[in-house]
Amino acid sequence: MPILVFLGPSYTWMAQWPLFFILTCVFLYACYFIVIRIRIPDLLIAKKYKRTFGILSLLIVINYLLSLYPLPELDFITPVLSQYQTQLRNFGVSVTLWLMFSLVMGYSLSVSFVKELYAQVLLKKQIEAQRDKAELAVFKAQISPHFLFNTLNSLYSLVIGTSEKAEEAFVKFTEILRYTYTGVEKETVPIGDEVDNIRNYIDLQKIRLNSHTRVEWDCEVDDPHVAVPPMLMVTFVENAFKYGSSTSKDCTVRIKVRLINGDLEFETANKIMKQGDKFRSDVPVGIENSRMRLQVLYPDRHSLTVSEENGVYLLRLNIRLR
């Protein structure tokens, strides 16, 4: 901008038409900061074409109005010559103004796209750096030793008692282990597989628990082929059973999964059946690990909220997958 002002014809404008010069400088600087501020690449990625077109069109219209600024007429002895020279000068000023506007807009857009490209490169590096940590966190968070120990003991008791539920329990447990250790190696899996894994987990918990724990399972998926990261929601399901189930008191664990037009809604609700202090010290660790993973995978495209009211723990997760 200083080069355009002091090496271009604007230097003459400053001496002859100070108000026009000030308006031109303010407008060109405003163009730069507006383009940088609104982040045109983000608008294009979000497919907000109308908003992008509207902003650029507004700047073009303002520049056009500025090119019509009434400059004083040149005074020659011959009126015809004065009119001709005035028109010629106004045309030269208009061409120069459009040229400077084009240079500023081109530079501004270039800076915006370079900054966005640099941000995407940094994000990609961050995702790659966090991938190994995320996979390890999945193993630790999803299949805890506590769950494995209790489940294997339950299966052992069923087998010893020759229960008819033993075969079903073994099948469910085997499917969960298979999905856990094969799915975690993939970056994404169909949400239908993820839902099946959650359903197997719930069925296995129903076998392990007695009638005191009631489970409400609500699932609606319009496209089972939509890709999601593996083991994305089962951490929250495990927490709901771990702290919201009981073999001696009546309780209810509610789990809901909705996928409509690429918008994923997931919710768990359970009454806190374990010691409150232990619950509040344990659960946030898993929640924060999942929150960090979601931030890496879906920045600015998800919300994760937790609340506790009257002894009921409620978790809501919303993700815009597309």
N, C-alpha and C positions, 0 to 999 in steps of 0.2 A: 504493500500500500504506500509507504513513503516513497518508493521508487516511482510508482505510477504518478504520485502527486507532484514530485519535484523535478522529475526528468521528462514528464509528459506535458501536454498542453494545460494541465490543471494548474501549473505554476502561473500561467498567464491569467487563468480564470480567477485565481486568488487575488490578483491585483485589480482586475477589471470588474469582476462580479463576485464580491466576497460572499453574499448570501447564497448564490447559486453554488459556489465552491463548497461552502459549509454543508449545504444540503446534500451535495454529491458525496462528500467524504463520509458524512454520517450514514447515508444510505448504503454505500459500499461496505463500510465496516459492519453495519447491521446485517447485510446479506451474509457475510462470512460467519458471524456469530450465530445467526439463526440456523444456517445450514449445519453448523457444528452441533448446536444445541439440540435440534430436533432429531439428529441422527438418521439421515435419509436411508442408509443401508438397513437399519433396524425396521424402518417402515416398509421397505421393499420386501424384506424377509418375512415380515408379518402380513404381507399382501394387502397393506393399506394403501392401495394405489390412488384412491380418490383423495385421501388426505395429502399424499405426496404431490399429486398433480395440482391440488388446490394451493398449497404453499408456494410451489414454484411459479404457478400462474400469477399469484398475487405479487410476487417479487418482480415478475416481468411487467405486469401492469403498472406498478409503481415506477419502474425505470422508464416505461413509455411516457407516463405523465411527467416525469422529471425532464425528459427530452423535449417536452412542449413548454418548458419554462420560458416566460416572455422576456427575452433579453432585449436591451435597448437597441433601437435601429441605428445603423450606420448613417452618417450624414455626409453626403457628397453634394456637389453643386447641381448635378443632374439628378432629379428624383428617380428616374428610371434606373440609373446606375446605383443609387443608394438602395433601392429595393432589391436589385439583383445581388449586390454585395451582401446585403443582410441575409437573404435567402441562402446564399452560398455559405456564409459563416454559420448560420443555424444548422445547415446540413452537416457541415464539418464537425460542429459541436455534438450533434446527435450521433454521428458515426463514432466519434471518439468515446462518447458516453456508453454506447452499446458495446464497443470493444472492451472498455474497462470493466463493464458489468460481466461480460463473457469471461474475461480473465479471472476476475474474483470468484465467480460461480464455479468455473472449472477448477481453480485451486482449492476452493472450499470443499467441493465434492470429492476431489482427489484425497484431501486430508481425511475426510470422513471415511472413505472406503479403506484407506490404508490403516487407520486406527481400528476399524472393525476387523480387518484381516488380522492385524496384530493381536487383537483381543481373542479372536477365534483360535489362533495358533497357541496362545497362552492357555486357553481353556482346554484345548486338545492335549497339551502337555500335562496339565493338571489332572485330566481324566486318566491319562496313561499312568501317571505317577500314583494315583489313588486306586487303580484297578486291583493291584495285588492286595492292598490293605482292605479294600472292600470285600474281596473274595474271602480273605481270612476272617473278616468280621462276620460274614454270612455264616460260615461254619460255626463260629462261636455263639452267634446270636440265635440261629434257627434251631439247631439240634444241640441242646445243652446236655451236659452229662447228667443233670438232674432228671431231665425228661427220659433219656435213654435208660437210666437206672430203674426208674419207676415203671416204665413200659415193659422192660425185659422181665422184671419181677412179676408184673401182672400176667404177662404171657406164660411165664413159668408156672404160675399158680393155675392158670387155665388148663395148661397141658396136664399137670399133675391131677387135676380134678376131672380130666377127660371131658371138658366142657365143649359143647357144640360151637361155641364162639371162637375157639382156639384157631381153627383154620382161617376163618375170616380175619381175625386179628393179625395173624402172621402175614397174610396177603397184603393187608393195608400197610403194615409196618414195613414190609419189603418194598412196596411201591414208593413209600415216603423216602426210604434210604436211597433207592435207585434214582429218584428224581433229584434228591439233594446232591448227590455226588456226581451226577452226570450233568444236571442242569446248571450247576454253578460254574462249569467250565465254559458255558456259552454266554455271550453278551446279552442276547435276548432270547426269549422263548414265546410261543403263542400263549395268549392269556388263557385260552382254554386249558392248556396243560397246567398253568399256575392255579386255576380254579379247581381242577381235579385234585391237585396236591392238597389244597386247603380242605377240600371235601373229604379226602382220605384221612387227613389229620383229625378233622372233626369226628368222623366215624370211629376212628381209633380211640379218641377220648371218650366217646359215648360207651364203648365197650369197657374201658378201664374204670369209668365212674359209674355210680349207681343212679337211681331214679331221683335223687335229691337235686341233681344238676340238670336243668332243662336247657336245651340248646335251640335257639331260633336262627335258622340259616336262610337268608334271602339272597338269591343270586339272579341277575338278569344281564346277559351279555349279548349284544346284537351282532358282534363279529368275533368269533373265537380265535381268529387268526391274527388279530392285532398284537404286535410285538411289545413285550414288557420285559424288564430285567428279571431274571429268575430270583425266587425267594424274596420277592418285594414286600409281600403283605403278611407272610406267615409268622414273622416275628411278633406282630401285633396280636395275631390269633393265639400264639403260644402264651403271651402275657395275659390275655383275657382268661384262658383256662387256668394258668398257673396261679393267678391271684383272685379269680372269680368263681372257682368251682369248689364244691364241698361234698363230702360223703355223709355228712350228718345234719346239714341244714339245707332247706330249700333255697335255690338260687337259680338265676337265669343268665345265660351268656348269649348275647345277640351279636350276630355277624352279618354284615350286608355288603354285597359287591354289586355295583352297577357300572355298566359300560354302554353308553349311548352316544353315538356319533363321535367317537374318539375321546369323550370325556369320561374319565374313570372316577367313580365315587366309592370309597371304602370306609366302613364304619364298624367299630366294635363298642359294645356297652356291657359292662358287668358290675355287679355289686362287689365291693372290696371285702372278700371273705378272710383274707390273711391279716396279720397284724398291720395296722396302718403305717406305723413308722418304718417297718421293714419294706412295705410296698413302696412308699415314697422314696426310699433310698435306692431301691433296686431298679424300678421301672424307668426312671429318667435316663439311666445309662443306655439301655437299649433304644429308647426313643431318640436320644441325641445321636447315637451311631446311625440310626436310620435317617435322621434329619440331615446329617452330613452327606450320606450317600445320595439322598434325593436332591440335595443342592447341587451336587456334581452332575447328576444325570439329567435333572430337569430344572435348570436355573430359570427363575421367573415364570415357571409353568406349573407350579404346584403349591399347595398349601397343606400344612399339617398342624392340626390343633388338638389339644388335649384339655379336658376339663374334669373337675370332680365336684359333684354336688349331691348332698344327702347320702354320702357313702357310695355313690355310683360313679364309676370311672368311664368317661366317654372319649373316644378317639375318632377323629374325622380326617380323612386324607382325600384330597382332590388333585388330579393330575390331568393336564391337557396333553394327551398322548400325540395328537396330530396337530 
